[in-house]
Structure formats: C-alpha cells, structure tokens
Amino acid sequence: MSAMDSDFAAMLEMEAAAAKAQPAPPLDAIPPQMVRAGYRMQRQAQDQNPPKDVETHDIKVGGGVGDIPARLYRPIGVKDPTGLLVYFHGGGFVIGDLETHDGHCRRLASGAGCRVLAVDYRLAPEHPFPAGHDDALAAVKWAFDHAVDLEVDPRRIAVGGDSAGGNLAASVALDLKDDPARQIAFQLLLYPGIWPAEETQSRKDLDGPVLTRAALDWFEKLLAAIGHPSANRAMLGSRDLAGAAPALIVTAGFDPLKDEGRDYAARLNAAGVAARHLEYAALVHDFYVMHDVSPAVSRAAAETAEALRLALA
C-alpha cells in the first residue's frame, strides 16, 4: 500500500488526539439529526473556497412520493443547452445533504462546463429503504422529462454520486438501461458503495480511516435494506450490468470500499460496458468533500471534472 497523503495523515492524527482526549459516544447513542449536523459542520469547515463562476438555484424535483429539494448549478457564461449531471451526495443513506457537497458540486459544474443537479433525497432511518432509491430514480426521470426547462441536452444526461450516492447513481443507471426515452450517457461513481455479494478484502482489512466498520454497520442497520424484497436495488453485486451506461469509477487507496469499486469496474467491462477505474492511492474515503485539507484533492477534482466534460462533450 502507498503512503497516505501527508496532509490527510496530519489531519487524522489531530482527530485521533482529540478523540483520545474526549472520546465520542457510539453512533447508536447519538440521534441521527446530531450526527448529520456534526458532519455538515465538519465538511463545510474543510471546504471554504468553492469556485465563484457557478450560479445556483434551489428548486424542487419529482421524488418517490412527491417533490423533493434539489440544487441546480450552472457555470456562468456556458453555452446552452449544456450536458447535465444528476448528482447524489454520500453519507451512508443517513447523513449528508446539499450543503455538505456544495463545493464539490460547484467544482464539477465549473470544471466540466455542464449543469449539475444535486438531489436532496430522503434519508434513513426516518425514510428507510427504498425511499432514497425511489427518490433517485424519480429525480433522474424528472430531469429527462424537464430537459427543455432545465436548458440541457437530453442526450447528455449523466448520473453520479459518491459513496452511498454512488450506489444510488449506479442503481438508477441499471434501472433505466432499457428505457428508450431516458438513455443515461455516463456514470460518475466516486468511491461507490456497491454492496458486493461477498465481503471484499479491503472491507476485511480496513477499519477506517474516515469510514469505520462501526459506521458501516450503523448505516446498514438504519437503511434496513437487507431482507427487503427489492434489496438488489442497493446490493448491486448480483445485478446484470449489460447495457449500462459508460462509467468512471474512482476509488481511494485508504478506503474500505476500494475493492468493490475496482471490482464493479471490472464487472462492467466484462459485461461489455466501457468503464474506467482510477484509484487515488494516497487518499481517503470522502476526500472530494475535504477540499481544503490537501492540494491533492484539488488535482483529483480537476481530473474528475475533466473526465465528465469529455464524457458529455
């Protein structure tokens, strides 16, 4: 394994010292609303310098059982119609929101020269599985059906997300692969949670940093997808991938999810789908929303946005 990026190593060392001085209670002992608020504060503090050349509008889009909030990003001066990335934030289906990923979505829009539609899907445990997946699917359908209103080219609509959001994006791409009226152009899957049929080596070997076994267990329990009749919408290890949209799968070297992302890219390729896997060996889970921690994040974000720009050109 490569050495960890020195800036992230320093950040984690400081966090470990703080946790030792004042240990946090187990996640089960904290209301999800408090965990969400803490995560929002932490990630916003680590991303203070988003691009200024992007305008935003908070709107409503169709969800699984009614309209849900979303934020539309448009690079200033871009020629319409543009491509569109429908984006789902990470957070284990339990935490994360439009604010935690605002800087990240601005960078994608600015760097790729396309609109980004960030979707504020419903979260567990208040809305257990498949609420978030229903919202994600409905939101992408809504985007296709309102392409003219959004000033986007319906032939250049992509889906994307990080971590749990990567699961949502991949799930939607599979759900819509046989829909002739809504053909997804590209999948941008950033350290996605694939939920493979068998536990990967990286899940066995890595307990953190950032994404710990305790957190994975907590997210899984609150989502309550295991045993659900439609569980394969989240547990993508057994899905038929033939006919899915082309994809870029990004993984981080210090991330329990890295093997399942790599394996998903290989499975897509084996099914005849053009999929590229890119690993940032020195980085950690969630790095895209910790922009100010290390210059390495800026470089990765620029490369990711460029890949999106080329995919939607």
C-alpha positions in Angstrom: 0.0 0.0 0.0 1.2 3.5 -0.9 1.9 6.1 1.8 -1.0 8.3 2.8 -1.0 11.9 1.6 0.8 13.8 4.3 -1.9 16.4 4.8 -4.6 13.8 5.4 -2.2 11.9 7.7 -1.7 15.1 9.8 -5.5 15.7 9.9 -6.2 12.2 11.0 -3.5 12.4 13.7 -5.1 15.6 15.1 -8.6 13.9 15.0 -7.2 10.9 16.8 -5.7 13.0 19.5 -8.9 14.9 20.0 -10.9 11.7 20.2 -8.5 10.3 22.8 -8.8 13.4 24.9 -12.6 13.4 24.6 -14.0 10.1 23.4 -17.2 10.2 21.4 -20.2 8.1 22.3 -21.1 5.2 20.0 -23.1 6.2 17.0 -26.1 4.3 18.3 -26.2 6.6 21.3 -26.4 9.8 19.1 -29.6 10.9 17.4 -29.1 10.8 13.6 -30.0 14.5 13.4 -27.0 15.4 15.6 -24.7 13.2 13.5 -25.9 15.0 10.4 -25.3 18.4 11.9 -21.8 17.4 13.0 -20.9 16.0 9.6 -22.3 19.2 7.9 -20.2 21.5 10.1 -17.1 19.4 9.7 -17.2 19.2 5.9 -18.2 22.8 5.4 -15.2 23.8 7.5 -13.0 21.7 5.2 -14.3 23.3 2.0 -14.2 27.1 2.3 -13.1 28.0 -1.3 -15.5 26.8 -3.9 -15.4 28.2 -7.4 -17.1 31.6 -7.9 -18.0 31.1 -11.5 -21.1 29.0 -10.9 -24.7 30.2 -10.2 -27.2 28.2 -8.3 -30.9 27.8 -8.0 -32.7 25.8 -5.3 -35.6 24.0 -6.9 -38.0 21.1 -6.4 -37.8 17.9 -8.5 -40.0 14.8 -8.6 -39.3 12.3 -5.9 -40.7 8.9 -5.0 -43.8 10.2 -3.2 -43.8 13.9 -4.1 -41.5 16.8 -4.8 -38.1 16.9 -3.0 -35.5 19.7 -2.8 -32.6 20.0 -5.3 -30.0 22.5 -6.3 -29.2 23.3 -9.9 -25.7 24.5 -10.7 -24.9 26.4 -13.9 -21.4 27.6 -14.9 -21.6 31.3 -15.7 -21.2 32.0 -19.4 -21.7 28.5 -20.6 -23.4 28.0 -23.9 -26.9 26.4 -23.6 -28.1 23.7 -23.8 -25.5 22.0 -21.7 -25.0 18.5 -20.5 -26.3 17.6 -17.1 -25.0 15.6 -14.2 -27.7 14.4 -11.7 -25.7 14.0 -8.5 -26.4 12.2 -5.3 -24.4 13.0 -2.2 -22.7 10.4 0.1 -23.3 9.7 3.7 -24.4 6.1 4.1 -28.0 7.0 3.1 -28.3 8.6 6.6 -26.2 11.8 6.7 -25.1 14.4 4.1 -27.1 17.0 2.3 -27.0 19.8 -0.3 -24.7 21.8 1.9 -22.1 19.1 2.7 -21.4 18.6 -1.0 -22.0 22.2 -2.3 -18.3 23.0 -3.0 -17.8 19.6 -4.7 -20.8 20.1 -7.0 -19.6 23.6 -7.9 -16.2 22.2 -8.9 -17.8 19.5 -11.1 -20.0 22.1 -12.8 -17.2 24.6 -13.3 -14.6 22.1 -14.4 -16.9 20.1 -16.7 -18.8 23.1 -18.1 -22.1 21.4 -17.5 -25.1 21.8 -15.2 -25.2 19.8 -12.1 -28.5 18.9 -10.4 -27.8 17.9 -6.7 -30.7 15.9 -5.3 -31.7 16.1 -1.6 -33.1 12.5 -1.4 -34.9 11.2 1.7 -32.6 9.8 4.4 -32.9 6.8 6.7 -33.9 5.9 9.4 -36.9 8.3 9.0 -37.2 7.1 5.5 -35.8 3.6 5.3 -35.0 1.7 2.1 -36.1 2.0 -0.7 -37.1 5.7 -0.1 -33.7 7.1 -1.2 -33.5 4.8 -4.2 -37.1 5.7 -5.2 -36.2 9.4 -5.0 -33.1 9.0 -7.0 -34.9 7.1 -9.8 -37.8 9.6 -9.9 -35.4 12.6 -9.9 -33.5 11.3 -12.9 -36.7 10.6 -14.8 -37.8 14.1 -13.9 -34.6 15.6 -15.3 -35.1 13.8 -18.6 -38.7 14.9 -18.7 -37.8 18.5 -17.9 -34.7 18.8 -20.1 -36.1 21.7 -22.1 -37.0 23.6 -18.9 -33.5 23.0 -17.5 -31.9 24.0 -20.8 -30.0 20.7 -21.0 -29.4 18.3 -23.9 -31.3 15.1 -23.0 -28.7 13.1 -25.0 -26.1 14.3 -22.5 -27.5 13.5 -19.1 -25.3 11.6 -16.7 -25.7 10.3 -13.2 -23.2 10.5 -10.4 -22.6 10.3 -6.7 -20.0 9.5 -4.0 -20.2 6.6 -1.6 -23.9 5.9 -0.9 -24.6 8.4 -3.6 -22.5 6.3 -6.0 -24.7 3.4 -5.1 -27.8 5.4 -6.0 -26.3 6.6 -9.3 -25.3 3.0 -10.3 -28.7 1.7 -9.3 -30.5 4.3 -11.4 -28.2 3.6 -14.3 -29.3 -0.1 -14.2 -33.0 0.7 -13.6 -33.1 2.9 -16.7 -30.8 1.0 -19.1 -33.7 -0.5 -21.0 -35.8 2.8 -21.1 -35.5 4.1 -24.7 -36.8 7.5 -23.7 -34.2 8.1 -20.9 -30.8 6.9 -22.0 -28.1 7.8 -19.5 -24.9 9.0 -21.2 -22.4 8.4 -18.4 -22.0 7.2 -14.8 -19.6 9.1 -12.4 -19.2 6.7 -9.4 -16.9 8.2 -6.8 -15.7 5.6 -4.1 -19.2 4.0 -4.5 -20.7 1.6 -2.1 -21.6 -1.4 -4.3 -22.6 -3.8 -1.5 -21.0 -6.8 -3.1 -22.3 -10.3 -2.7 -19.2 -11.3 -0.7 -17.1 -9.2 1.7 -14.1 -7.8 -0.1 -10.6 -7.9 1.2 -10.5 -4.1 1.7 -13.6 -4.3 3.9 -11.9 -7.0 5.9 -8.6 -5.2 6.2 -9.6 -1.6 6.7 -11.4 -0.2 9.7 -11.3 3.5 8.7 -9.8 6.0 8.3 -12.9 8.1 8.0 -15.2 5.2 7.2 -15.1 2.7 10.1 -16.7 -0.7 10.5 -18.9 0.8 13.2 -20.1 3.5 10.8 -20.7 1.0 8.0 -22.7 -1.2 10.4 -24.7 1.8 11.7 -25.6 2.9 8.1 -26.6 -0.6 7.1 -28.8 -1.1 10.1 -30.6 2.3 9.7 -31.1 1.8 6.0 -32.8 -1.5 6.6 -32.3 -2.8 3.0 -31.1 -6.3 4.0 -34.0 -8.8 3.6 -36.2 -6.3 1.7 -37.8 -7.8 -1.4 -36.2 -5.1 -3.5 -32.8 -5.3 -1.8 -31.0 -5.9 -5.1 -31.6 -2.2 -6.0 -29.0 -1.4 -3.3 -26.9 -4.6 -3.3 -25.5 -4.4 -6.8 -23.3 -7.5 -6.6 -25.8 -9.7 -8.4 -27.2 -7.2 -10.9 -27.0 -7.8 -14.6 -24.8 -4.9 -15.9 -25.0 -5.5 -19.6 -26.3 -2.4 -21.4 -25.4 0.1 -18.6 -24.0 3.5 -19.4 -20.2 4.0 -19.7 -18.6 4.8 -16.4 -15.7 6.2 -14.5 -15.2 4.6 -11.1 -12.9 6.5 -8.7 -11.5 4.8 -5.6 -9.2 5.9 -2.7 -6.3 3.8 -1.5 -7.2 4.2 2.2 -10.9 3.3 1.9 -12.7 0.0 2.9 -14.8 0.4 -0.3 -11.9 0.5 -2.7 -12.1 -3.2 -3.8 -15.8 -3.2 -4.5 -15.4 -0.1 -6.7 -12.5 -1.7 -8.6 -14.4 -4.9 -9.0 -17.5 -3.1 -10.2 -15.5 -1.5 -13.0 -14.2 -5.0 -13.9 -17.7 -6.4 -13.9 -18.9 -3.6 -16.1 -16.1 -4.2 -18.6 -16.8 -7.9 -18.6 -20.5 -7.1 -19.4 -19.3 -5.1 -22.4 -19.6 -1.7 -20.8 -16.8 0.9 -21.3 -15.8 1.5 -17.7 -12.5 3.1 -16.4 -11.2 2.6 -12.9 -9.0 5.3 -11.4 -7.5 5.0 -7.9 -6.0 7.8 -5.8 -3.8 5.6 -3.8 -2.7 8.2 -1.2 -6.2 9.5 -0.4 -9.0 8.5 2.0 -12.8 7.9 1.8 -14.8 11.2 1.4 -11.8 13.2 0.1 -13.8 15.1 -2.5 -15.7 17.0 0.2 -12.5 17.8 2.2 -11.0 20.1 -0.5 -9.0 22.3 1.8 -7.2 19.5 3.6 -4.7 18.8 0.8 -3.8 20.1 -2.7 -4.2 16.5 -3.8 -8.0 16.9 -3.6 -7.9 19.9 -6.0 -5.9 17.9 -8.5 -8.3 14.9 -8.2 -11.3 17.1 -8.5 -10.0 18.8 -11.7 -9.2 15.4 -13.3 -12.6 14.1 -12.4 -14.4 17.2 -13.8 -12.3 16.9 -17.0 -13.4 13.3 -17.4 -17.0 14.4 -17.0 -16.5 17.2 -19.5 -15.1 14.8 -22.1 -17.9 12.2 -21.5 -20.6 14.9 -22.1 -18.9 16.7 -24.9 
